[in-house]
Amino acid sequence: MKKTLITGAAGFLGSHLCDRFIAEGHHVIAMDNLITGDLKNIEHLFPLEHFEFHHHDVSTFVHLGGNLDYILHFASPASPIDYLKIPIETLKVGSLGTLNLLGLAKNKNARILVASTSEVYGDPLVHPQNEEYYGNVSPIGPRGVYDEAKRFMESITMAYHRHHGLDTRIVRIFNTYGSRMRLNDGRVVPAFMGQALRGEDLTVFGDGSQTRSFTYIDDQVEGIYRLLMSDYVEPINIGNPDETTILEFAQEIIKLTGTDQKIVYKPLPKDDPLQRQPDISRAKEILEWEPQVHRSEGLKKVFEYFKSLTPEELHRKEHRDFSHLNGK
């Protein structure tokens, strides 16, 4: 039986990866410090013989006994609401956390896949974005703590591959949505869904002409799995090239939810990317992967998930307390 470590396992994407690797017959070691993750996302796995959970911060050190076949490094705040509140922790998990896990992979002779993001492209001057594009990122802007953490992650991963011959993979994840997203974490899909279900006006930043491309969780997990099992070591975009403007997307959510809310406009945050669309030619050629779930189908599934929340969950505002961290 293959043994797989998944960091950030109690988060949205990490928890779905736990499900997939359990289904594939792996012994899964889940690791999360629960700063932004939630145990309810993986509690259904606790009774299983081949699942174990470690409450741990990978930015300090990582030690595991026994053999290890695969590592998937998904520990990181992913929501702007989070990483703007805990910028130092965000930088540390992308740098020190990645360094610790690369060291573990080297020690265990394990294959490691690190989770990068489309944010390495910044506010792109090339459209759509392919893996050859170096990006347009401000290292000192407020979003730089997340963007540069991911860019460093890619750089040190390739350094370990070239210098130590480590078996590495890098996935560049574009906007992904699905069940287990935190309703008020600031990302577009849960933000719009929550506002619509609560009867609030939908908030669009800027004039809504900025674009995004949304990938359903099942497609994202499939792409990640195929990349891990491939022989390809350079970054690969995993995303849905079906591009839409934020304004069109807000109107789509209003139609889907059957609500009649207005759309209100607020100033665009600093360094917010104006375009997001992946070029997935590399994924198609190397992984024989492309998204299968159309946005309309995926959004219906997510809408049903959010509708199933209790009134208390639906109206609870997201006020995570990070004061105990103090920028450590």
Phi and psi in degrees as a GROMACS rama.xvg file:
@    title "Ramachandran Plot"
@    xaxis  label "Phi"
@    yaxis  label "Psi"
@TYPE xy
-72.8287  143.436  LYS-2
-112.936  126.551  LYS-3
-128.196  128.127  THR-4
-97.0089  129.134  LEU-5
-122.154  115.311  ILE-6
-92.3818  154.506  THR-7
68.1045  28.935  GLY-8
-69.9494  -21.5385  ALA-9
-92.7176  4.20917  ALA-10
-84.4156  -179.705  GLY-11
-56.9282  -61.8095  PHE-12
-72.7519  -40.9274  LEU-13
-59.5509  -38.3471  GLY-14
-67.9233  -36.747  SER-15
-68.8718  -32.8609  HIS-16
-66.5582  -38.4993  LEU-17
-57.023  -45.9269  CYS-18
-57.5131  -45.5103  ASP-19
-65.4423  -44.4582  ARG-20
-73.6759  -29.948  PHE-21
-62.8418  -44.3277  ILE-22
-63.9454  -28.6182  ALA-23
-83.4303  1.3564  GLU-24
88.7945  19.0998  GLY-25
-88.0259  155.42  HIS-26
-87.5152  116.996  HIS-27
-102.884  125.961  VAL-28
-103.986  110.666  ILE-29
-94.4593  135.562  ALA-30
-134.104  133.576  MET-31
-162.605  141.782  ASP-32
-91.1535  -2.38016  ASN-33
64.4497  22.5733  LEU-34
-66.9316  -44.8565  ILE-35
-120.538  -13.0199  THR-36
-80.4295  171.364  GLY-37
-142.198  126.22  ASP-38
-60.4399  -23.9927  LEU-39
-63.8235  -20.2581  LYS-40
-71.6292  -21.245  ASN-41
-126.389  5.12778  ILE-42
-62.5296  -25.3585  GLU-43
-68.8852  -13.818  HIS-44
-94.5219  -14.2247  LEU-45
-56.9742  -37.4629  PHE-46
-72.5448  -10.2987  PRO-47
-76.2045  141.425  LEU-48
-62.9953  -36.1737  GLU-49
-104.222  36.7631  HIS-50
-136.347  134.412  PHE-51
-140.424  150.119  GLU-52
-121.342  135.401  PHE-53
-121.157  119.682  HIS-54
-84.0166  101.62  HIS-55
-156.866  148.674  HIS-56
-99.3951  113.424  ASP-57
-70.5503  -10.2897  VAL-58
-74.8219  -15.56  SER-59
-87.1766  -64.1836  THR-60
-165.999  167.685  PHE-61
-139.168  122.105  VAL-62
-133.507  129.967  HIS-63
-136.395  138.005  LEU-64
-82.1732  160.701  GLY-65
80.1541  -172.837  GLY-66
-82.599  163.476  ASN-67
-151.714  132.153  LEU-68
-99.3979  -42.3173  ASP-69
-136.024  147.771  TYR-70
-128.662  130.803  ILE-71
-118.386  113.604  LEU-72
-96.8231  99.4688  HIS-73
-120.681  14.6669  PHE-74
-77.4694  115.541  ALA-75
175.219  141.213  SER-76
-59.2073  140.209  PRO-77
-119.307  -13.6878  ALA-78
-95.3751  135.953  SER-79
-54.9228  -34.3892  PRO-80
-58.3172  -39.1114  ILE-81
-77.5228  -54.0923  ASP-82
-72.585  -17.2541  TYR-83
-78.9641  -22.2021  LEU-84
-85.5306  -31.2576  LYS-85
-125.72  64.2787  ILE-86
-64.5476  -38.2821  PRO-87
-69.8944  -41.9701  ILE-88
-63.2332  -34.862  GLU-89
-64.9434  -44.9176  THR-90
-64.2987  -38.7531  LEU-91
-68.3406  -39.6534  LYS-92
-70.8973  -29.8391  VAL-93
-76.9386  -26.5245  GLY-94
-102.245  -71.155  SER-95
-63.6629  -40.6823  LEU-96
-61.4721  -44.6612  GLY-97
-63.9849  -42.7573  THR-98
-58.4415  -44.8938  LEU-99
-62.9295  -40.0397  ASN-100
-75.9332  -32.8184  LEU-101
-64.4827  -39.4716  LEU-102
-63.1404  -41.0524  GLY-103
-63.5842  -43.9512  LEU-104
-60.5996  -40.9591  ALA-105
-64.1267  -43.3182  LYS-106
-65.32  -36.229  ASN-107
-94.6273  -3.53112  LYS-108
56.0559  44.4813  ASN-109
-103.579  154.589  ALA-110
-83.1572  134.699  ARG-111
-122.61  134.229  ILE-112
-114.376  127.523  LEU-113
-108.564  144.843  VAL-114
-94.8085  99.949  ALA-115
-91.9437  -166.063  SER-116
-155.655  162.088  THR-117
-62.9759  -14.5787  SER-118
-66.8119  -13.8528  GLU-119
-66.1278  -18.04  VAL-120
-85.036  -11.6102  TYR-121
61.2649  -142.11  GLY-122
-90.5328  94.0999  ASP-123
-70.5537  145.528  PRO-124
-101.136  -0.781991  LEU-125
-119.808  135.661  VAL-126
-144.663  129.768  HIS-127
-68.0502  171.406  PRO-128
-89.5375  122.53  GLN-129
-108.281  169.41  ASN-130
-69.3982  -14.6383  GLU-131
-81.0595  -13.822  GLU-132
-78.005  132.264  TYR-133
-85.6852  -14.3096  TYR-134
97.8628  168.009  GLY-135
-136.075  83.9572  ASN-136
-119.921  138.203  VAL-137
-92.434  112.616  SER-138
-70.9471  -17.0751  PRO-139
-109.612  2.25966  ILE-140
-76.1966  168.079  GLY-141
-61.0684  -32.3873  PRO-142
-81.0008  -9.54739  ARG-143
-60.667  -26.3774  GLY-144
-63.0662  -32.9061  VAL-145
-87.0857  -48.162  TYR-146
-60.0094  -48.3332  ASP-147
-73.4804  -28.24  GLU-148
-60.6031  -42.2433  ALA-149
-71.8925  -36.232  LYS-150
-67.3408  -39.7015  ARG-151
-64.0456  -40.829  PHE-152
-55.3089  -46.0593  MET-153
-64.2327  -42.7544  GLU-154
-63.8548  -46.7731  SER-155
-72.1868  -30.3557  ILE-156
-64  -45.3074  THR-157
-67.9007  -31.3993  MET-158
-64.2788  -43.2892  ALA-159
-64.6874  -35.8763  TYR-160
-65.9389  -46.4748  HIS-161
-74.7893  -40.6381  ARG-162
-83.0979  -39.7068  HIS-163
-106.806  -4.41183  HIS-164
70.5528  22.1296  GLY-165
-67.2935  143.199  LEU-166
-83.0956  101.334  ASP-167
-122.723  156.414  THR-168
-139.284  147.784  ARG-169
-131.772  120.542  ILE-170
-107.467  132.898  VAL-171
-102.633  107.671  ARG-172
-90.2346  129.546  ILE-173
-97.8373  166.862  PHE-174
-41.0391  122.775  ASN-175
-123.115  143.923  THR-176
-138.333  157.496  TYR-177
164.158  -172.623  GLY-178
-64.3614  155.617  SER-179
79.3624  3.49677  ARG-180
-69.0883  144.255  MET-181
-72.7996  131.277  ARG-182
-62.1697  -34.8497  LEU-183
-118.964  39.7243  ASN-184
-89.2365  1.95248  ASP-185
95.1721  -11.3033  GLY-186
-78.763  156.333  ARG-187
-60.901  -51.5323  VAL-188
-62.055  -55.6972  VAL-189
-65.1024  -31.4363  PRO-190
-62.6193  -49.6551  ALA-191
-66.4383  -42.5711  PHE-192
-61.555  -45.1084  MET-193
-63.0079  -45.2182  GLY-194
-61.7753  -42.7121  GLN-195
-63.9655  -44.2382  ALA-196
-70.4767  -26.4345  LEU-197
-88.4943  -2.11511  ARG-198
77.5933  21.7504  GLY-199
-94.5353  157.213  GLU-200
-66.4635  148.238  ASP-201
-86.2741  132.155  LEU-202
-93.9599  119.758  THR-203
-112.74  130.105  VAL-204
-91.4052  140.402  PHE-205
70.5624  -149.407  GLY-206
-96.0199  3.04127  ASP-207
83.6217  5.49823  GLY-208
-82.7782  -12.2661  SER-209
-65.5396  148.82  GLN-210
-112.816  154.837  THR-211
-141.527  161.559  ARG-212
-129.634  119.843  SER-213
-105.295  132.514  PHE-214
-113.839  129.355  THR-215
-71.6348  146.138  TYR-216
-55.8807  -40.1781  ILE-217
-62.5807  -40.2061  ASP-218
-66.207  -41.692  ASP-219
-61.9305  -46.301  GLN-220
-62.8516  -40.2139  VAL-221
-62.3701  -43.1173  GLU-222
-64.0275  -41.2618  GLY-223
-63.7429  -43.7383  ILE-224
-62.1018  -44.3979  TYR-225
-64.2637  -37.9468  ARG-226
-64.7911  -45.0513  LEU-227
-58.0217  -39.4022  LEU-228
-86.2712  -1.61629  MET-229
-87.1569  -178.943  SER-230
-107.439  15.1484  ASP-231
-94.7703  129.028  TYR-232
-106.098  -16.3661  VAL-233
-86.5949  164.237  GLU-234
-60.2526  145.457  PRO-235
-132.016  131.424  ILE-236
-72.5938  128.928  ASN-237
-121.184  105.91  ILE-238
-166.218  175.676  GLY-239
-105.594  119.804  ASN-240
-74.1774  2.93691  PRO-241
-74.5425  94.5097  ASP-242
-87.8364  142.439  GLU-243
-144.335  153.081  THR-244
-78.8606  156.774  THR-245
-63.7764  -36.7056  ILE-246
-64.4281  -45.5701  LEU-247
-61.597  -37.4902  GLU-248
-67.0449  -41.0082  PHE-249
-60.5223  -42.1905  ALA-250
-65.2737  -35.5248  GLN-251
-63.9517  -41.3726  GLU-252
-66.2594  -41.8336  ILE-253
-60.5217  -42.2034  ILE-254
-66.4289  -42.6639  LYS-255
-63.5062  -43.6299  LEU-256
-82.2596  -10.2652  THR-257
70.5073  22.5961  GLY-258
-97.6837  169.931  THR-259
-126.385  33.6466  ASP-260
-66.7449  156.576  GLN-261
-84.7341  167.189  LYS-262
-107.65  126.052  ILE-263
-112.26  151.527  VAL-264
-114.078  139.125  TYR-265
-130.276  160.714  LYS-266
-59.2576  145.069  PRO-267
-71.0402  130.259  LEU-268
-61.5044  153.579  PRO-269
-61.2734  134.393  LYS-270
66.4306  15.2464  ASP-271
-66.9649  125.946  ASP-272
-62.1439  138.812  PRO-273
-88.7561  -17.6476  LEU-274
-141.595  141.137  GLN-275
-145.647  113.634  ARG-276
-155.23  119.54  GLN-277
-79.7271  140.851  PRO-278
-89.0568  114.543  ASP-279
-107.199  23.751  ILE-280
-57.5132  -39.8816  SER-281
-65.966  -42.6205  ARG-282
-64.6415  -39.137  ALA-283
-63.5958  -44.3589  LYS-284
-73.6954  -45.3773  GLU-285
-88.4294  -40.5554  ILE-286
-100.995  -8.18912  LEU-287
52.1881  42.871  GLU-288
-118.298  140.041  TRP-289
-156.621  155.036  GLU-290
-62.7508  143.318  PRO-291
-109.348  -20.459  GLN-292
-99.2447  116.364  VAL-293
-68.916  148.864  HIS-294
-56.0075  -39.9195  ARG-295
-62.1267  -38.4569  SER-296
-69.9619  -45.5705  GLU-297
-64.1367  -39.898  GLY-298
-66.4814  -33.9888  LEU-299
-61.6612  -41.8714  LYS-300
-64.9622  -42.6003  LYS-301
-68.6329  -36.6422  VAL-302
-61.7184  -41.8037  PHE-303
-63.528  -37.2166  GLU-304
-64.2616  -48.5952  TYR-305
-68.2897  -31.8082  PHE-306
-66.1238  -24.9799  LYS-307
-78.7717  -8.77838  SER-308
-68.2252  152.13  LEU-309
-71.7158  158.774  THR-310
-55.7872  -36.2378  PRO-311
-64.269  -42.6939  GLU-312
-66.9581  -38.3037  GLU-313
-66.5755  -36.5542  LEU-314
-99.1393  -2.71765  HIS-315
-72.3532  126.512  ARG-316
-82.3849  147.554  LYS-317
-83.6288  105.908  GLU-318
-130.803  71.2387  HIS-319
-72.4721  135.809  ARG-320
-95.0439  109.608  ASP-321
-105.771  11.3324  PHE-322
-63.2519  -28.3669  SER-323
-69.6175  -16.1066  HIS-324
-78.9588  -40.5464  LEU-325
52.2201  36.5735  ASN-326
64.918  32.4323  GLY-327
